Structures are given as structure tokens and as C-alpha cells.
Amino acid sequence: MTDSARWKATVYVGGLAGMVNQANLHDAFIPFGEIADISLPKNDKPDATEPHRGFAYIEYEDADDAKEAMDNMDQSEFFGKTLKVSAAKAPKSADEGLGSKTALWQQESWLAEHAVDEEDRAAADGAKGGIDDRPEDPMQGLEGLDVAGPKPE
């Protein structure tokens, strides 16, 4: 299964109580289809009392099963807390987007969208040059203005 297909078949489950584990999630979400994987991220904070971060990702074998789970489990109560079940979003790369350490105009996605190849750039520069490539004389058209004041009639 490709990465984009995997993310279409994955649901985000937020608002989990601290006592919820993978077995509980499996039992609650199995009625909607075959589950390929359950990810329950652990809490990395040393002073945390909860064993996980309060959300999970559940990957189904089929995207239709994921949609069915979203339709049926969103806003339902689970271990005394209301669940938020929605389509999972693919994680952003640390090297892409506005939060990266690489300048936006140096990122591959920006270059692919905005880049102009050298051939097009040369054609555009040639069109700007026009018929006469000489720089304009700033004094041109000022002949006869050697007298100050209004023009005599």
C-alpha cells in the first residue's frame, strides 16, 4: 500500500482517557473493519502522569472502513471522555514548509511550483530588450529649455 493510500485508511482518535490502551482501542474500532496497525504515542515528558499523549492513530486495511469508523465513533463517549475521530493527516517533513530550517525558495516543493527554466528566462529577457537596446538618455526632449520661466508665446 502506498503512503498516500495508508494515510487515507488511517483515522486520528483524540481525547483519550489516560487508562486507554491498544487492546481497548482495538476492541472499540474492530467492528468497522480489519485493523492493520494501532499507534498510541507514549508521553515523553518525565513528569507526566499519563502513559500516552491522549491520542492514537488507527490504520485500517481499507479506506472505506476508516470512513465508517469516523462516521460512527466521532463524538462518542469512551472511558468517560468524548472522542474526536477524524481523518489522519500525513506528517509534515521537517525539511518542508514554513517551519523548516531551509529557506522557502530553496525547498523542492517551492522550486517545483515556481521555478522558471533558463530557456524561458532568456526568452523573457529578450522580449524586454525590444527594438532598441540603448539605454534611454535622461536629457532627451529637453532641447530648447535653456531659459527659465514660462514659455514665451
Backbone as CSV, one residue per row, in Angstrom:
resi,resn,N_x,N_y,N_z,CA_x,CA_y,CA_z,C_x,C_y,C_z
1,MET,0.847,-1.166,0.000,0.000,0.000,0.000,0.904,1.243,0.000
2,THR,0.603,2.216,-0.848,1.405,3.434,-0.903,1.159,4.286,0.340
3,ASP,2.051,5.239,0.561,1.918,6.098,1.737,0.630,6.904,1.712
4,SER,0.261,7.442,0.538,-0.968,8.232,0.474,-2.192,7.359,0.725
5,ALA,-2.174,6.126,0.238,-3.291,5.209,0.485,-3.351,4.821,1.962
6,ARG,-2.192,4.673,2.582,-2.156,4.345,4.008,-2.752,5.466,4.839
7,TRP,-2.442,6.716,4.497,-2.973,7.833,5.266,-4.466,7.997,5.044
8,LYS,-4.980,7.615,3.880,-6.421,7.673,3.633,-7.160,6.622,4.449
9,ALA,-6.463,5.546,4.795,-7.072,4.466,5.568,-6.769,4.581,7.064
10,THR,-6.241,5.736,7.485,-5.872,5.932,8.882,-6.755,7.008,9.510
11,VAL,-7.200,6.757,10.740,-8.000,7.735,11.466,-7.222,8.230,12.685
12,TYR,-7.454,9.475,13.021,-6.907,10.086,14.219,-7.981,9.986,15.298
13,VAL,-7.595,9.529,16.474,-8.530,9.429,17.594,-7.962,10.280,18.724
14,GLY,-8.637,11.382,19.028,-8.179,12.294,20.072,-9.105,12.281,21.264
15,GLY,-8.616,12.816,22.375,-9.416,12.907,23.597,-9.456,11.610,24.374
16,LEU,-8.398,10.824,24.308,-8.381,9.534,25.003,-8.092,9.704,26.492
17,ALA,-8.759,8.936,27.289,-8.507,8.913,28.731,-7.155,8.244,28.987
18,GLY,-6.558,8.548,30.136,-5.241,8.015,30.459,-5.188,6.508,30.602
19,MET,-6.309,5.886,30.947,-6.314,4.430,31.168,-6.500,3.614,29.883
20,VAL,-6.715,4.277,28.751,-6.941,3.573,27.482,-5.627,2.955,27.001
21,ASN,-5.717,1.720,26.495,-4.539,1.065,25.922,-4.878,0.550,24.513
22,GLN,-3.899,-0.063,23.864,-4.102,-0.536,22.484,-5.193,-1.598,22.405
23,ALA,-5.283,-2.448,23.389,-6.297,-3.508,23.379,-7.707,-2.900,23.429
24,ASN,-7.896,-1.862,24.263,-9.194,-1.192,24.334,-9.558,-0.554,22.997
25,LEU,-8.590,0.112,22.386,-8.837,0.750,21.089,-9.179,-0.288,20.026
26,HIS,-8.441,-1.390,20.039,-8.701,-2.453,19.060,-10.124,-2.972,19.209
27,ASP,-10.521,-3.241,20.438,-11.867,-3.764,20.692,-12.957,-2.777,20.276
28,ALA,-12.710,-1.479,20.458,-13.718,-0.471,20.138,-13.824,-0.204,18.641
29,PHE,-12.717,-0.342,17.907,-12.712,0.038,16.495,-12.739,-1.146,15.522
30,ILE,-12.636,-2.363,16.004,-12.661,-3.541,15.124,-14.006,-3.757,14.436
31,PRO,-15.147,-3.330,14.981,-16.412,-3.566,14.278,-16.511,-2.888,12.909
32,PHE,-15.642,-1.930,12.630,-15.743,-1.190,11.376,-14.862,-1.748,10.268
33,GLY,-13.985,-2.692,10.584,-13.148,-3.308,9.561,-11.844,-3.830,10.136
34,GLU,-11.079,-4.486,9.278,-9.796,-5.052,9.693,-8.797,-3.953,10.004
35,ILE,-8.188,-4.026,11.172,-7.209,-3.029,11.611,-5.812,-3.526,11.264
36,ALA,-5.057,-2.675,10.570,-3.685,-3.026,10.203,-2.703,-2.648,11.308
37,ASP,-2.927,-1.490,11.955,-1.976,-1.035,12.968,-2.638,-0.018,13.882
38,ILE,-2.228,-0.017,15.151,-2.665,0.993,16.111,-1.416,1.624,16.705
39,SER,-1.349,2.953,16.618,-0.210,3.686,17.168,-0.717,4.580,18.290
40,LEU,-0.228,4.344,19.479,-0.605,5.116,20.663,0.680,5.752,21.199
41,PRO,1.008,6.988,20.738,2.292,7.608,21.113,2.455,7.756,22.617
42,LYS,3.621,7.364,23.095,3.922,7.444,24.526,4.221,8.881,24.917
43,ASN,3.983,9.189,26.178,4.246,10.523,26.714,5.738,10.628,27.003
44,ASP,6.409,11.596,26.383,7.857,11.746,26.537,8.259,12.601,27.733
45,LYS,7.316,13.312,28.305,7.641,14.205,29.418,7.940,13.387,30.672
46,PRO,9.034,13.700,31.360,9.395,12.911,32.544,8.419,13.081,33.714
47,ASP,7.746,14.229,33.819,6.836,14.457,34.946,5.382,14.117,34.605
48,ALA,5.153,13.470,33.482,3.787,13.162,33.045,3.198,12.006,33.851
49,THR,1.914,12.142,34.159,1.231,11.081,34.892,0.517,10.123,33.942
50,GLU,0.250,10.565,32.721,-0.433,9.732,31.723,0.584,8.885,30.960
51,PRO,0.248,7.624,30.655,1.196,6.764,29.931,1.291,7.105,28.434
52,HIS,0.285,7.805,27.901,0.316,8.174,26.479,-0.082,9.640,26.338
53,ARG,-0.037,10.143,25.110,-0.245,11.572,24.865,-1.706,11.961,24.651
54,GLY,-2.645,11.029,24.774,-4.062,11.355,24.680,-4.656,11.226,23.296
55,PHE,-3.885,10.675,22.354,-4.419,10.447,21.014,-3.798,9.192,20.433
56,ALA,-4.406,8.705,19.349,-3.905,7.495,18.693,-4.194,7.581,17.200
57,TYR,-3.476,6.773,16.444,-3.732,6.599,15.020,-4.114,5.138,14.801
58,ILE,-5.227,4.932,14.113,-5.672,3.573,13.819,-5.702,3.426,12.303
59,GLU,-4.896,2.485,11.810,-4.812,2.252,10.362,-5.640,1.026,9.997
60,TYR,-6.568,1.214,9.078,-7.408,0.118,8.598,-6.824,-0.448,7.309
61,GLU,-7.255,-1.653,6.976,-6.848,-2.282,5.719,-7.474,-1.573,4.518
62,ASP,-8.661,-0.984,4.722,-9.402,-0.352,3.633,-9.829,1.060,4.041
63,ALA,-9.762,2.003,3.111,-10.126,3.391,3.398,-11.615,3.531,3.723
64,ASP,-12.455,2.687,3.141,-13.895,2.738,3.436,-14.170,2.380,4.894
65,ASP,-13.372,1.457,5.445,-13.521,1.098,6.856,-13.164,2.281,7.756
66,ALA,-12.138,3.038,7.366,-11.735,4.210,8.138,-12.847,5.254,8.129
67,LYS,-13.480,5.445,6.983,-14.590,6.401,6.887,-15.763,5.957,7.767
68,GLU,-16.019,4.665,7.761,-17.096,4.112,8.598,-16.803,4.344,10.087
69,ALA,-15.542,4.167,10.480,-15.159,4.388,11.878,-15.328,5.858,12.251
70,MET,-14.951,6.752,11.348,-15.112,8.189,11.620,-16.587,8.548,11.791
71,ASP,-17.419,8.034,10.889,-18.849,8.343,10.938,-19.503,7.857,12.222
72,ASN,-19.068,6.713,12.712,-19.722,6.102,13.871,-19.109,6.471,15.223
73,MET,-17.810,6.751,15.260,-17.151,6.947,16.551,-16.882,8.404,16.915
74,ASP,-16.982,9.331,15.971,-16.737,10.739,16.290,-17.795,11.226,17.283
75,GLN,-17.352,11.924,18.321,-18.200,12.471,19.384,-18.849,11.396,20.264
76,SER,-18.328,10.169,20.216,-18.856,9.132,21.100,-18.081,9.159,22.423
77,GLU,-18.665,8.569,23.446,-18.026,8.549,24.754,-17.233,7.259,24.902
78,PHE,-16.002,7.385,25.405,-15.114,6.239,25.570,-14.326,6.453,26.859
79,PHE,-14.548,5.600,27.844,-13.918,5.699,29.168,-14.197,7.061,29.802
80,GLY,-15.423,7.567,29.614,-15.825,8.806,30.245,-15.397,10.078,29.535
81,LYS,-14.753,9.969,28.380,-14.320,11.155,27.638,-14.899,11.108,26.228
82,THR,-15.151,12.276,25.650,-15.695,12.359,24.295,-14.556,12.281,23.283
83,LEU,-14.695,11.350,22.346,-13.661,11.148,21.339,-13.813,12.110,20.170
84,LYS,-12.686,12.488,19.603,-12.650,13.251,18.358,-11.996,12.326,17.342
85,VAL,-12.795,11.825,16.400,-12.283,10.886,15.397,-12.378,11.557,14.037
86,SER,-11.233,11.677,13.364,-11.191,12.333,12.057,-10.131,11.668,11.188
87,ALA,-10.094,12.091,9.935,-9.089,11.555,9.011,-7.708,12.021,9.466
88,ALA,-6.761,11.111,9.464,-5.394,11.456,9.858,-4.729,12.234,8.737
89,LYS,-3.903,13.191,9.114,-3.148,13.975,8.141,-1.728,13.451,8.106
90,ALA,-1.170,13.394,6.917,0.211,12.931,6.779,1.131,13.908,7.501
91,PRO,2.140,13.405,8.184,3.042,14.305,8.903,3.838,15.167,7.936
92,LYS,4.088,16.399,8.345,4.882,17.296,7.514,6.347,16.967,7.703
93,SER,7.083,17.106,6.636,8.514,16.881,6.693,9.179,18.037,7.428
94,ALA,10.210,17.755,8.188,10.940,18.804,8.892,11.698,19.691,7.917
95,ASP,11.878,19.214,6.686,12.611,19.977,5.682,11.706,20.766,4.758
96,GLU,10.391,20.688,4.949,9.449,21.357,4.053,8.559,22.297,4.840
97,GLY,8.049,23.312,4.177,7.072,24.213,4.762,7.693,25.365,5.513
98,LEU,6.861,26.146,6.171,7.326,27.361,6.835,8.099,27.086,8.116
99,GLY,7.927,25.942,8.733,8.620,25.655,9.981,9.986,25.027,9.810
100,SER,10.447,24.862,8.600,11.725,24.183,8.385,12.889,25.144,8.553
101,LYS,14.085,24.598,8.578,15.289,25.404,8.706,15.874,25.766,7.348
102,THR,15.212,25.356,6.284,15.645,25.675,4.930,14.788,26.821,4.410
103,ALA,15.425,27.763,3.733,14.678,28.892,3.174,13.602,28.372,2.225
104,LEU,12.462,29.030,2.232,11.315,28.590,1.438,11.674,28.452,-0.036
105,TRP,12.408,29.407,-0.591,12.740,29.383,-2.016,13.793,28.336,-2.364
106,GLN,14.352,27.666,-1.372,15.304,26.591,-1.634,14.682,25.205,-1.481
107,GLN,13.430,25.143,-1.063,12.764,23.866,-0.860,12.269,23.320,-2.198
108,GLU,12.351,22.008,-2.342,11.985,21.351,-3.595,10.547,21.639,-4.012
109,SER,9.619,21.629,-3.064,8.212,21.840,-3.423,7.988,23.251,-3.957
110,TRP,8.656,24.236,-3.380,8.505,25.610,-3.853,9.149,25.764,-5.223
111,LEU,10.314,25.182,-5.381,11.001,25.268,-6.677,10.191,24.613,-7.783
112,ALA,9.582,23.476,-7.477,8.790,22.784,-8.495,7.599,23.631,-8.927
113,GLU,7.042,24.399,-8.002,5.868,25.211,-8.320,6.230,26.534,-8.989
114,HIS,7.345,27.139,-8.584,7.665,28.491,-9.033,8.877,28.595,-9.958
115,ALA,9.603,27.543,-10.140,10.836,27.623,-10.923,10.556,27.920,-12.391
116,VAL,11.432,28.710,-12.971,11.369,29.027,-14.395,12.677,28.513,-14.984
117,ASP,12.597,27.765,-16.055,13.833,27.235,-16.626,14.583,28.334,-17.367
118,GLU,15.859,28.098,-17.602,16.737,29.108,-18.203,16.268,29.534,-19.589
119,GLU,15.705,28.631,-20.348,15.228,28.946,-21.694,14.106,29.990,-21.642
120,ASP,13.151,29.813,-20.710,12.062,30.773,-20.568,12.570,32.116,-20.063
121,ARG,13.531,32.085,-19.155,14.085,33.321,-18.614,14.793,34.111,-19.717
122,ALA,15.562,33.415,-20.566,16.266,34.090,-21.661,15.268,34.684,-22.649
123,ALA,14.173,33.988,-22.936,13.156,34.499,-23.851,12.487,35.735,-23.269
124,ALA,12.235,35.751,-21.977,11.610,36.901,-21.339,12.547,38.101,-21.344
125,ASP,13.834,37.877,-21.103,14.806,38.966,-21.137,14.932,39.528,-22.547
126,GLY,14.876,38.674,-23.568,14.949,39.115,-24.960,13.744,39.959,-25.335
127,ALA,12.579,39.627,-24.832,11.370,40.385,-25.147,11.394,41.756,-24.484
128,LYS,12.010,41.859,-23.305,12.100,43.142,-22.627,13.013,44.094,-23.372
129,GLY,14.074,43.551,-23.973,15.047,44.383,-24.679,14.411,45.171,-25.802
130,GLY,13.478,44.600,-26.481,12.733,45.277,-27.533,13.594,45.609,-28.739
131,ILE,13.203,46.648,-29.460,13.861,47.029,-30.704,15.177,47.718,-30.427
132,ASP,15.183,48.652,-29.522,16.373,49.459,-29.263,16.947,49.073,-27.912
133,ASP,18.161,48.524,-27.896,18.778,48.080,-26.653,19.583,49.183,-25.972
134,ARG,19.607,50.416,-26.586,20.353,51.510,-25.971,19.608,52.004,-24.734
135,PRO,20.349,52.406,-23.712,19.669,52.980,-22.561,19.088,54.343,-22.929
136,GLU,17.984,54.715,-22.329,17.356,55.998,-22.622,18.202,57.134,-22.083
137,ASP,18.272,58.213,-22.861,19.006,59.400,-22.455,18.078,60.242,-21.579
138,PRO,18.475,60.525,-20.340,17.591,61.287,-19.476,17.411,62.741,-19.930
139,MET,18.293,63.199,-20.782,18.210,64.589,-21.249,17.427,64.723,-22.552
140,GLN,17.015,63.627,-23.122,16.291,63.664,-24.386,14.961,64.387,-24.210
141,GLY,14.649,65.308,-25.141,13.407,66.058,-25.100,13.503,67.348,-24.326
142,LEU,14.679,67.669,-23.807,14.840,68.891,-23.049,15.476,70.015,-23.863
143,GLU,15.648,69.826,-25.212,16.234,70.860,-26.048,15.319,72.083,-26.047
144,GLY,15.893,73.233,-26.038,15.125,74.470,-26.082,14.637,74.907,-24.721
145,LEU,14.988,74.241,-23.691,14.561,74.641,-22.358,15.717,75.324,-21.606
146,ASP,16.484,76.108,-22.355,17.633,76.748,-21.725,17.244,78.049,-21.020
147,VAL,15.999,78.462,-21.141,15.529,79.664,-20.482,14.561,79.263,-19.381
148,ALA,14.790,79.816,-18.226,13.925,79.522,-17.092,12.636,80.310,-17.190
149,GLY,11.613,79.796,-16.612,10.349,80.521,-16.565,9.369,79.991,-17.582
150,PRO,8.218,80.672,-17.713,7.196,80.200,-18.638,7.640,80.362,-20.076
151,LYS,7.076,79.553,-20.892,7.404,79.539,-22.321,6.823,80.823,-22.972
152,PRO,7.656,81.577,-23.690,7.129,82.785,-24.321,6.172,82.427,-25.455
153,GLU,5.157,83.268,-25.624,4.172,82.977,-26.674,4.347,83.818,-27.869
